Amino acid sequence: MFCPNCGSPIKLNQRFCHICRYALTTIVKTPQLRTEKSQYPSIARPQSTPVNTGFPDNQKIQIITGEIGPYSKKSLIFGILSIGIALFGYYFGSRIMNYIVNYIVSQRMFQNYYFIYQIKDLLVFLLVIIIIFIIVHIVGITFGILSRVNSANARNSEPVNSLEKVGSVIGILGIIGNAIAMIASIIFAVVIFIIF
């Protein structure tokens, strides 16, 4: 027997394809033989060679889509948490950056006497905020990785379902988004150290 999805050989009692992880059900039908005698034995009919599709004629394989298991649910939950943390970091990080840049620009325009002391306090506060955002994005990357791990476990032990696939995609997007935000935070912290 062969897998209907990838065509790899499978054993008779396998529940999942070991290559593409599709759930398989084998239905064995008894072959029905037709024996009809031709009314016109003298007429030669062209014999066509049967096309070998790789599947036995007496067996039919179905793909099972079943109930959603715990790994699929965990994959989706961790994926949503990961991308939620990335969006949280983008939103609040940009708001804080806007506030600080506007504050620095307005202080330089008015050349306040206490500007140097205020700007140093502000930079220390900004570095603390950046470290907090870096930690938050590391947690977001961890949630994205947990989403991918649970997605792999779901592929190995659960029937095919769309929840696992959605959780896997959202987990990948969460990993990418958190990695970009974390790298941007690190670059911003390095720039602050270099400039001031």
TAQUINOR-V775301 format. One record per residue. N is the residue number from 1. SS is DSSP state (hx for helix, st for strand, lp for the rest). PHI is phi in degrees with one decimal (999 if undefined). BURIAL is I if it has 9 or more other C-alpha atoms within 8 Angstrom, else O. Layout:
[[N & SS & PHI & BURIAL] [N & SS & PHI & BURIAL]]
//
This chain:
[[1 & lp & 999 & I] [2 & st & -131.1 & I] [3 & lp & -69.3 & I] [4 & lp & -72.4 & O] [5 & lp & -89.4 & O] [6 & lp & -110.5 & O] [7 & lp & 83.9 & O] [8 & lp & -77.0 & O] [9 & st & -69.0 & O] [10 & lp & -130.6 & I] [11 & lp & -83.8 & O] [12 & lp & -66.1 & O] [13 & lp & -101.4 & O] [14 & lp & -75.2 & O] [15 & lp & -96.4 & O] [16 & st & -130.6 & O] [17 & lp & -73.8 & I] [18 & lp & -76.4 & O] [19 & lp & -96.0 & O] [20 & lp & -104.2 & O] [21 & lp & 66.6 & I] [22 & lp & -76.0 & I] [23 & st & -77.9 & I] [24 & st & -121.3 & I] [25 & st & -129.3 & I] [26 & st & -104.1 & I] [27 & st & -115.4 & O] [28 & st & -97.5 & O] [29 & lp & -112.8 & O] [30 & lp & -78.7 & O] [31 & lp & -68.9 & O] [32 & lp & -104.5 & O] [33 & lp & -95.3 & O] [34 & lp & -106.4 & O] [35 & lp & -121.1 & O] [36 & lp & -117.8 & O] [37 & lp & -94.2 & O] [38 & lp & -70.6 & O] [39 & lp & -76.8 & O] [40 & lp & -119.1 & O] [41 & lp & -70.5 & O] [42 & lp & -82.5 & O] [43 & lp & -85.3 & O] [44 & lp & -86.4 & O] [45 & lp & -98.8 & O] [46 & lp & -68.6 & O] [47 & lp & -92.1 & O] [48 & lp & -100.6 & O] [49 & lp & -78.4 & O] [50 & lp & -68.0 & O] [51 & lp & -83.9 & O] [52 & lp & -86.7 & O] [53 & lp & -90.2 & O] [54 & lp & 93.4 & O] [55 & lp & -110.7 & I] [56 & lp & -64.9 & O] [57 & lp & -69.8 & O] [58 & lp & -93.6 & O] [59 & st & -127.9 & I] [60 & st & -126.9 & I] [61 & st & -110.4 & I] [62 & st & -117.7 & O] [63 & st & -91.5 & O] [64 & lp & -95.3 & I] [65 & lp & -114.1 & O] [66 & lp & -119.9 & O] [67 & lp & -68.8 & O] [68 & lp & -81.5 & I] [69 & lp & -93.0 & O] [70 & hx & -68.0 & O] [71 & hx & -67.7 & I] [72 & hx & -65.2 & I] [73 & hx & -64.9 & I] [74 & hx & -64.1 & I] [75 & hx & -60.9 & I] [76 & hx & -67.5 & I] [77 & hx & -63.5 & I] [78 & hx & -65.8 & I] [79 & hx & -64.2 & I] [80 & hx & -64.8 & I] [81 & hx & -62.5 & I] [82 & hx & -64.3 & I] [83 & hx & -71.9 & I] [84 & hx & -65.0 & I] [85 & hx & -65.8 & I] [86 & hx & -63.3 & I] [87 & hx & -65.9 & I] [88 & hx & -59.8 & I] [89 & hx & -63.7 & I] [90 & hx & -63.9 & I] [91 & hx & -65.8 & O] [92 & hx & -73.0 & O] [93 & hx & -63.8 & I] [94 & hx & -69.7 & O] [95 & hx & -65.5 & O] [96 & hx & -65.5 & O] [97 & hx & -60.4 & O] [98 & hx & -58.4 & O] [99 & hx & -62.3 & O] [100 & hx & -68.3 & I] [101 & hx & -63.3 & O] [102 & hx & -63.7 & O] [103 & hx & -66.1 & O] [104 & hx & -64.5 & I] [105 & hx & -65.0 & O] [106 & hx & -67.9 & O] [107 & hx & -68.1 & I] [108 & hx & -69.7 & I] [109 & hx & -69.5 & O] [110 & hx & -94.4 & O] [111 & lp & 48.6 & O] [112 & lp & -67.2 & O] [113 & lp & -64.6 & O] [114 & lp & -88.1 & O] [115 & hx & -59.0 & I] [116 & hx & -63.9 & O] [117 & hx & -70.5 & O] [118 & hx & -67.5 & O] [119 & hx & -69.1 & I] [120 & hx & -67.7 & O] [121 & hx & -62.3 & O] [122 & hx & -66.1 & I] [123 & hx & -68.9 & I] [124 & hx & -63.5 & O] [125 & hx & -60.4 & O] [126 & hx & -63.5 & O] [127 & hx & -65.2 & I] [128 & hx & -63.4 & O] [129 & hx & -62.3 & O] [130 & hx & -63.8 & I] [131 & hx & -63.4 & O] [132 & hx & -62.4 & O] [133 & hx & -65.7 & I] [134 & hx & -62.6 & I] [135 & hx & -64.0 & O] [136 & hx & -62.2 & I] [137 & hx & -72.2 & I] [138 & hx & -65.1 & I] [139 & hx & -62.3 & I] [140 & hx & -62.8 & I] [141 & hx & -65.2 & I] [142 & hx & -62.1 & I] [143 & hx & -63.4 & I] [144 & hx & -64.1 & I] [145 & hx & -66.7 & I] [146 & hx & -62.8 & I] [147 & hx & -62.8 & I] [148 & hx & -67.2 & I] [149 & hx & -64.6 & I] [150 & hx & -66.7 & I] [151 & hx & -65.0 & I] [152 & hx & -65.3 & O] [153 & hx & -64.8 & I] [154 & hx & -66.2 & I] [155 & hx & -64.3 & I] [156 & hx & -80.3 & O] [157 & hx & -123.6 & O] [158 & lp & -122.5 & I] [159 & lp & -65.7 & I] [160 & lp & -63.9 & I] [161 & lp & -148.4 & I] [162 & hx & -78.7 & O] [163 & hx & -63.1 & I] [164 & hx & -65.3 & I] [165 & hx & -68.2 & I] [166 & hx & -64.9 & I] [167 & hx & -61.6 & I] [168 & hx & -65.6 & I] [169 & hx & -65.5 & I] [170 & hx & -65.0 & I] [171 & hx & -62.7 & I] [172 & hx & -63.4 & I] [173 & hx & -62.9 & I] [174 & hx & -65.2 & I] [175 & hx & -62.3 & I] [176 & hx & -64.9 & O] [177 & hx & -62.6 & I] [178 & hx & -68.5 & I] [179 & hx & -65.1 & I] [180 & hx & -62.9 & O] [181 & hx & -65.5 & I] [182 & hx & -67.6 & I] [183 & hx & -64.0 & O] [184 & hx & -63.3 & O] [185 & hx & -65.0 & I] [186 & hx & -65.5 & I] [187 & hx & -62.2 & O] [188 & hx & -64.7 & O] [189 & hx & -64.7 & I] [190 & hx & -64.5 & O] [191 & hx & -62.4 & O] [192 & hx & -63.9 & I] [193 & hx & -64.7 & O] [194 & hx & -71.7 & O] [195 & hx & -72.3 & O] [196 & lp & -108.3 & O]]
//
